[in-house]
Amino acid sequence: MKENIIVEKSYRFAVEVTVLCKKLKEKKEYHFAGQLMRSATSIGANVNEATAAQSKREFIAKMSVASKEAREANYWLRIISESGILNLDYKEYLFASEEIIKILTAILKTAQTK
């Protein structure tokens, strides 16, 4: 079976963010941990649902939700990074979220023009 890049990247991102959220919870930053965890894991969940879509419309709808969630996860990462809650280098997290956003944008543009 051919590797699906967005499925793999969104899964990896969710795993990495899960570890970050654990660190946030250890600092008792439950609000940020919850918001980031929900949005970051929702990306892959919606991407996976889109791969089983029964119509083009359903595929576009699920990928659109994934795109919105990716943007939200990026937002929370930026806040967490700039607020100094955890003394970590967030470049890899931010790069991964931005890469996912770019891939989803390209997928949606292609799907909507066909």
C-alpha positions in Angstrom: 0.0 0.0 0.0 1.3 3.5 -0.9 2.2 5.7 2.0 -0.2 8.6 2.6 2.0 11.6 3.6 -0.7 13.6 5.3 -2.0 10.6 7.2 1.5 9.8 8.5 2.5 13.5 9.3 -0.8 14.2 11.1 -0.3 11.0 13.2 3.3 11.8 14.1 2.3 15.4 15.0 -0.4 14.1 17.3 2.0 11.7 19.0 4.6 14.5 19.5 2.0 17.0 20.8 0.7 14.3 23.2 4.1 14.2 24.8 4.2 18.1 25.0 0.8 18.2 26.6 1.9 15.8 29.2 4.7 18.3 30.1 2.1 21.1 30.1 -0.1 19.1 32.6 2.9 18.6 34.8 3.2 22.4 35.0 -0.5 22.5 35.8 -1.2 24.3 32.5 -4.4 22.3 31.9 -6.2 24.8 29.7 -3.4 25.0 27.2 -2.8 21.3 27.3 -6.4 20.5 26.7 -6.9 23.0 23.9 -3.7 21.9 22.1 -4.4 18.2 22.6 -7.9 18.5 21.2 -7.0 20.4 18.1 -3.7 18.5 17.4 -5.3 15.1 17.6 -8.4 16.1 15.7 -6.2 16.8 12.6 -5.3 13.2 12.1 -8.8 11.9 13.1 -10.4 14.0 10.4 -7.7 13.1 7.8 -8.3 9.4 8.5 -12.1 9.9 8.2 -11.5 11.7 4.9 -9.6 8.7 3.5 -12.8 6.7 3.9 -15.1 9.3 2.5 -18.0 8.1 0.4 -18.1 11.2 -1.7 -15.9 14.1 -2.9 -18.1 16.5 -0.8 -17.5 14.4 2.3 -13.8 14.2 1.6 -13.6 18.0 1.2 -15.6 18.6 4.4 -13.4 16.3 6.5 -10.1 17.8 5.1 -11.5 21.3 5.7 -12.1 20.4 9.4 -8.6 19.0 9.5 -7.2 22.2 8.1 -9.1 24.3 10.6 -7.8 22.2 13.5 -4.2 22.4 12.2 -4.5 26.2 12.2 -5.9 26.1 15.7 -3.1 23.8 16.9 -0.6 26.2 15.4 -2.2 29.1 17.2 -2.0 27.4 20.6 1.6 26.4 19.9 2.5 30.0 19.2 0.9 31.2 22.4 2.6 28.5 24.5 5.9 29.2 22.8 5.9 32.9 23.2 4.5 32.9 26.7 7.4 31.0 28.1 5.2 28.5 30.0 7.7 25.7 29.2 11.3 26.4 28.5 11.4 24.4 25.3 12.4 24.9 21.6 9.1 24.9 19.7 10.5 25.2 16.2 9.9 21.6 15.3 6.3 21.7 16.6 5.6 24.9 14.7 7.4 23.7 11.5 5.3 20.4 11.6 2.0 22.3 12.1 2.8 24.7 9.3 3.8 21.9 7.0 0.6 20.1 7.7 -1.4 23.3 7.0 0.4 23.7 3.6 -0.3 20.0 2.6 -3.9 20.3 3.6 -4.3 23.6 1.7 -2.9 21.9 -1.4 -5.1 18.9 -1.0 -8.2 21.1 -0.7 -7.3 23.3 -3.6 -6.8 20.2 -5.8 -10.0 18.5 -4.6 -12.1 21.7 -5.1 -10.9 22.3 -8.7 -11.5 18.8 -10.0 
